[in-house]
């Protein structure tokens, strides 16, 4: 629960910056919204309790300031060459405008800043960085999107780097970061279908990330080996966490598979067989490292010392995670039932 008035103010300005950016009718207004959003998030990142947050906030500021200044420079340059504020929708303009936005969103190969910053943040800030901070760049990309070779290269690189990068990680923050880069590729591919599709994908992804982070934060876990010993006294929470993690990877019985299923079907109909085959193979690699954690945590017997057991009395968080995990598990079946009935 946020009980700090400064944090509430900063969260409000962060959300308002995002709304200004996505509802603006000029690129200058969109840039202004991105700057408000950035300057609100920097104070939220840095805390006195953790030495890594200062480094993370500095890195984040430098990268985002670089992307923002590049975007502003490109907007001014294009508007001087063409009519003021009326930027034509040709492929080169789309590439030029989208590059700084992709850097802001953390898509590969502009992802180099993302894992190191995530490692230095609290779980609340990790959630904001992986979800809320991506809304404005993705929405602006969808406005000026031109599905050319450049965008398909970005999509394939995001999916490949997101899946391969997470294979040798032991930190849960880094695993979720590389998963986020992988999902970024899928969201950009969903934009090819239409504006509604990537929003549906993003909402499902955000719900799954929120559920995982709520459980992880409750048990104060940061590394894979901590999941072996955790929650042996509460196996239900353990089961819910790992089922949500597999849903995030896109395992078919869960709701995480639904948006991927739609994208796969659309791309097969439009004869993009090679691209979607690569995307599915790389998505299976992300599922592999989720399954590896889940298998080790469930199947291998670990002895837990009595003083390591934590009894959590926060019933509100536990009940919320149970509801959200249930939606994750049953969502796909409910969707197919509703489609068949109506």
Beta strands, then each sheet from edge to edge (+ up, - down):
end
